[in-house]
Amino acid sequence: MRVEKLKCPVCDEQYLFFFLLLSKCEKIMIRVCPLFSGSSGNSYYIEFSNKNGILVDAGRSTKQLENILQANNISICNISSVFITHEHIDHVSALKVLINKYNLKLYTSKETLDALIKKGLISEKISSGALDKRNTDLGFVSVEAFSISHDCCGGFGYVFTDITGEKIAVCTDLGYISDEVKNSLKGCRTVLLESNHDVMMLENGKYPYYLKRRILSKKGHLSNETSAKFLPFLVNNGTENILLSHLSSNNNIPELALQTCTYYLNKEGITAGKDVLLNVAPKENFKMVDIKT
């Protein structure tokens, strides 16, 4: 497994970031590429065998997703499906246009699907699958969903297992780590895990009281410390690659998230960079270029 950082072919300045994983058969390469991550939008691209790709969430505009996929040298034609974690706008803002324009199939929970239709964020006529927590087989990958505790309608995290048994998990937007989450992430080699905020920054910040309470509640978001305390469990159960995700722009900084996680790993005798690869998903995985029209 390695992390690639390449200069953007569009602006030649901002570095691109993605994982390349050599699967268990040592012949199939899996690509994990965070596109957008954070309060202003979330979307992750995962590519399995024969360039079969999926998106997890689509929380920016379709044009922004098209641009960032191009900057990361990803053909949107490789994407067959979009998996939605929940209906909040920072995870679905491109969804309606994206799935209609490219004829993508939508997968999410029944509750989220109903909420998306009710809010007019998708059409009832689109190709969709209401998932439960049983295994869903797409041929090139199987998918298991698990519940997340968040102020949404039936939110899901996902574990993707490729044809060689390689497991990749996406777990963001949850107020606490339940036994179900623990059991689902156990044994996943790569985990994209929320590390949303630093509690002190949040409590001393400018957010109104009700919003601070929401974020800190069991239906809110994981703090750096909560995520950090969970990391030794993951590493001791087979996780080799951790990507801290969904960092708040106002209540966190990447260096602080990494520092907190490194501290709790060190307490358990685990060294980041040696025993586990620890990184932060960039807010935008390329430098946006203004285009005059």
C-alpha positions as CSV (number, residue, x, y, z in Angstrom):
1,M,0.0,0.0,0.0
2,R,1.2,3.5,-0.7
3,V,0.0,7.1,-0.7
4,E,0.5,9.1,-3.8
5,K,0.8,12.9,-3.9
6,L,0.9,14.2,-7.4
7,K,0.8,17.7,-8.9
8,C,-2.5,18.6,-10.3
9,P,-2.5,18.5,-14.2
10,V,-4.9,21.5,-14.2
11,C,-3.2,24.0,-12.0
12,D,0.2,22.4,-11.4
13,E,0.2,23.6,-7.8
14,Q,-2.0,21.7,-5.3
15,Y,-1.1,18.1,-4.6
16,L,-3.5,15.3,-5.2
17,F,-3.9,12.6,-2.6
18,F,-5.0,9.0,-2.9
19,F,-4.4,5.5,-1.6
20,L,-3.2,2.7,-3.8
21,L,-3.8,-0.6,-2.2
22,L,-2.3,-3.9,-3.4
23,S,-5.1,-6.4,-2.7
24,K,-4.5,-9.8,-1.1
25,C,-3.9,-11.6,-4.4
26,E,-1.1,-9.0,-5.2
27,K,-2.4,-8.5,-8.7
28,I,-5.4,-6.2,-8.2
29,M,-4.9,-2.6,-7.3
30,I,-7.6,-0.7,-5.4
31,R,-7.7,3.1,-5.4
32,V,-9.2,5.1,-2.6
33,C,-9.4,8.8,-3.5
34,P,-11.0,11.4,-1.2
35,L,-12.5,14.1,-3.5
36,F,-14.1,16.5,-1.0
37,S,-14.1,16.1,2.8
38,G,-15.4,18.5,5.5
39,S,-18.2,20.8,6.4
40,S,-18.6,22.2,2.9
41,G,-19.0,18.9,1.1
42,N,-18.1,15.2,1.1
43,S,-17.4,12.7,-1.6
44,Y,-15.1,9.8,-1.9
45,Y,-14.1,7.7,-4.9
46,I,-13.2,4.0,-4.6
47,E,-12.0,2.0,-7.6
48,F,-11.9,-1.8,-7.6
49,S,-10.8,-4.4,-10.2
50,N,-11.0,-3.5,-14.0
51,K,-11.5,0.2,-13.1
52,N,-15.0,-0.4,-11.6
53,G,-15.6,2.7,-9.5
54,I,-18.2,3.9,-7.0
55,L,-18.8,7.2,-5.2
56,V,-19.6,7.5,-1.5
57,D,-21.7,10.7,-1.2
58,A,-21.9,13.6,-3.7
59,G,-21.8,16.7,-1.5
60,R,-20.7,19.4,-3.9
61,S,-22.0,20.5,-7.3
62,T,-21.9,18.2,-10.3
63,K,-19.5,20.5,-12.1
64,Q,-17.1,20.5,-9.1
65,L,-17.2,16.7,-9.0
66,E,-16.6,16.5,-12.7
67,N,-13.6,18.9,-12.3
68,I,-12.1,17.1,-9.4
69,L,-12.5,13.7,-11.0
70,Q,-10.7,15.0,-14.1
71,A,-7.9,16.5,-12.0
72,N,-7.4,13.1,-10.3
73,N,-7.4,11.4,-13.7
74,I,-10.6,9.5,-13.0
75,S,-13.1,8.9,-15.8
76,I,-16.6,9.4,-14.6
77,C,-17.5,6.6,-17.0
78,N,-15.9,4.2,-14.6
79,I,-18.5,5.1,-11.9
80,S,-21.6,2.9,-11.9
81,S,-23.1,3.7,-8.5
82,V,-23.4,6.3,-5.7
83,F,-23.7,5.2,-2.1
84,I,-25.3,7.9,0.1
85,T,-24.6,7.9,3.9
86,H,-27.5,10.2,4.7
87,E,-29.6,13.1,3.4
88,H,-27.8,16.2,4.7
89,I,-26.9,18.6,1.9
90,D,-23.2,18.4,2.4
91,H,-23.4,14.8,1.3
92,V,-26.0,15.0,-1.5
93,S,-26.0,18.4,-3.2
94,A,-24.9,17.1,-6.6
95,L,-27.0,13.9,-6.4
96,K,-30.1,14.8,-8.5
97,V,-28.1,16.2,-11.5
98,L,-25.3,13.7,-11.2
99,I,-27.4,10.5,-11.3
100,N,-29.6,11.8,-14.1
101,K,-26.7,13.1,-16.2
102,Y,-24.7,9.9,-15.9
103,N,-27.4,7.3,-15.3
104,L,-25.8,6.2,-12.0
105,K,-27.6,3.9,-9.6
106,L,-28.2,5.2,-6.1
107,Y,-27.9,3.0,-3.0
108,T,-28.9,4.1,0.4
109,S,-31.2,3.2,3.3
110,K,-34.9,3.1,2.8
111,E,-35.3,6.0,5.3
112,T,-32.7,8.1,3.5
113,L,-34.2,7.3,0.1
114,D,-37.7,8.4,1.3
115,A,-36.2,11.6,2.8
116,L,-34.4,12.5,-0.4
117,I,-37.6,12.1,-2.4
118,K,-39.6,14.1,0.1
119,K,-37.1,16.9,0.0
120,G,-37.0,16.9,-3.8
121,L,-33.3,16.1,-3.8
122,I,-33.9,13.1,-6.2
123,S,-36.7,12.0,-8.5
124,E,-38.9,9.0,-7.7
125,K,-38.1,7.7,-11.1
126,I,-34.4,7.2,-10.7
127,S,-32.7,3.8,-10.6
128,S,-32.2,3.1,-6.9
129,G,-31.8,0.4,-4.4
130,A,-33.0,0.7,-0.8
131,L,-30.3,-1.2,1.2
132,D,-30.7,-3.0,4.4
133,K,-27.8,-4.3,6.5
134,R,-27.4,-7.6,4.5
135,N,-24.7,-8.0,2.0
136,T,-25.3,-6.4,-1.4
137,D,-23.3,-7.9,-4.3
138,L,-22.3,-5.7,-7.2
139,G,-20.1,-8.3,-8.8
140,F,-16.8,-6.5,-8.4
141,V,-17.5,-5.6,-4.8
142,S,-19.9,-6.6,-2.0
143,V,-21.3,-4.0,0.3
144,E,-22.4,-4.2,3.9
145,A,-24.1,-1.2,5.6
146,F,-24.1,-0.4,9.3
147,S,-26.1,2.2,11.2
148,I,-24.6,5.5,12.3
149,S,-26.0,7.6,15.2
150,H,-26.7,11.0,13.6
151,D,-29.5,13.5,13.4
152,C,-30.7,12.1,10.1
153,C,-33.1,9.5,8.6
154,G,-31.6,6.1,8.8
155,G,-27.9,7.0,8.2
156,F,-25.5,4.3,7.1
157,G,-21.7,3.7,7.0
158,Y,-20.4,1.2,4.5
159,V,-17.9,-1.6,4.3
160,F,-16.8,-2.5,0.8
161,T,-15.2,-5.9,0.2
162,D,-13.5,-6.6,-3.1
163,I,-13.3,-10.0,-4.9
164,T,-10.1,-10.8,-3.0
165,G,-11.5,-10.1,0.5
166,E,-9.9,-6.6,0.8
167,K,-12.1,-4.5,3.1
168,I,-12.5,-0.7,3.0
169,A,-14.8,1.2,5.4
170,V,-16.3,4.7,5.2
171,C,-17.5,5.8,8.6
172,T,-18.4,9.5,9.1
173,D,-21.2,11.6,10.7
174,L,-21.8,9.8,13.9
175,G,-22.1,11.0,17.5
176,Y,-20.5,8.0,19.1
177,I,-18.9,4.6,18.3
178,S,-21.5,1.9,18.9
179,D,-20.9,-1.8,19.2
180,E,-22.3,-2.2,15.7
181,V,-19.8,0.3,14.4
182,K,-16.9,-1.5,16.2
183,N,-18.0,-4.9,14.9
184,S,-18.4,-3.6,11.3
185,L,-15.0,-1.9,11.2
186,K,-13.1,-4.8,12.9
187,G,-10.8,-6.3,10.3
188,C,-11.1,-3.6,7.7
189,R,-7.6,-2.9,6.3
190,T,-8.5,0.7,5.3
191,V,-10.8,2.9,7.3
192,L,-12.0,6.5,6.5
193,L,-13.0,7.7,9.9
194,E,-14.6,11.0,11.0
195,S,-12.5,13.3,13.2
196,N,-14.7,16.3,13.0
197,H,-13.8,18.7,15.8
198,D,-11.6,19.6,18.7
199,V,-13.9,20.0,21.7
200,M,-12.1,23.0,23.1
201,M,-12.1,24.8,19.8
202,L,-15.8,24.1,19.4
203,E,-16.8,25.1,22.9
204,N,-14.8,28.4,22.7
205,G,-15.8,29.1,19.1
206,K,-18.5,31.3,17.6
207,Y,-21.2,28.6,16.9
208,P,-24.5,29.2,18.7
209,Y,-25.1,27.1,21.8
210,Y,-27.8,24.9,20.2
211,L,-25.4,24.0,17.4
212,K,-22.5,23.2,19.8
213,R,-24.9,20.9,21.8
214,R,-26.0,19.2,18.5
215,I,-22.4,18.5,17.4
216,L,-21.4,17.2,20.9
217,S,-24.4,15.0,21.3
218,K,-24.7,11.3,20.5
219,K,-26.4,12.2,17.3
220,G,-23.7,14.7,16.3
221,H,-20.1,14.2,15.2
222,L,-17.0,12.5,16.5
223,S,-14.4,14.6,18.2
224,N,-10.6,14.2,17.6
225,E,-10.3,12.6,21.0
226,T,-13.2,10.1,20.5
227,S,-11.8,9.0,17.2
228,A,-8.2,8.9,18.5
229,K,-9.2,6.6,21.4
230,F,-10.8,4.2,18.9
231,L,-7.8,3.9,16.7
232,P,-5.8,1.3,18.8
233,F,-8.8,-1.0,18.6
234,L,-8.8,-0.7,14.8
235,V,-5.0,-1.2,14.5
236,N,-5.1,-4.2,16.9
237,N,-7.8,-5.8,14.7
238,G,-6.1,-5.5,11.3
239,T,-6.4,-1.9,10.2
240,E,-3.3,-0.6,8.4
241,N,-4.5,2.6,6.8
242,I,-6.6,5.3,8.5
243,L,-7.8,8.5,6.8
244,L,-9.2,11.0,9.1
245,S,-12.2,12.6,7.4
246,H,-15.0,15.2,7.7
247,L,-12.9,17.7,9.6
248,S,-14.7,20.9,10.5
249,S,-13.3,24.1,8.9
250,N,-14.2,26.1,12.0
251,N,-13.5,23.8,14.9
252,N,-10.5,21.7,13.8
253,I,-7.2,21.8,12.0
254,P,-5.4,18.8,10.4
255,E,-2.3,19.1,12.6
256,L,-4.4,18.9,15.7
257,A,-6.4,15.9,14.6
258,L,-3.1,14.1,13.7
259,Q,-1.5,15.1,17.0
260,T,-4.4,13.8,19.0
261,C,-4.5,10.5,17.2
262,T,-0.8,10.0,17.4
263,Y,-0.8,10.6,21.1
264,Y,-3.4,7.9,21.8
265,L,-1.7,5.5,19.4
266,N,1.6,6.1,21.2
267,K,-0.1,5.4,24.6
268,E,-0.8,1.9,23.3
269,G,2.7,1.4,21.9
270,I,1.5,2.0,18.3
271,T,3.7,4.2,16.0
272,A,2.0,6.1,13.2
273,G,3.9,5.7,10.0
274,K,5.3,2.4,11.1
275,D,2.5,0.3,12.5
276,V,-0.3,2.2,10.8
277,L,-0.5,4.8,8.0
278,L,-2.3,7.8,9.3
279,N,-3.4,10.8,7.1
280,V,-6.1,13.5,6.9
281,A,-8.4,13.7,3.9
282,P,-7.9,17.1,2.2
283,K,-10.8,19.5,2.2
284,E,-10.6,19.7,-1.6
285,N,-8.3,17.2,-3.4
286,F,-7.1,19.8,-5.9
287,K,-6.8,23.6,-6.2
288,M,-10.0,25.1,-7.6
289,V,-9.3,27.3,-10.6
290,D,-11.7,30.2,-11.4
291,I,-13.0,30.0,-14.9
292,K,-14.3,33.2,-16.6
293,T,-17.4,32.7,-18.7
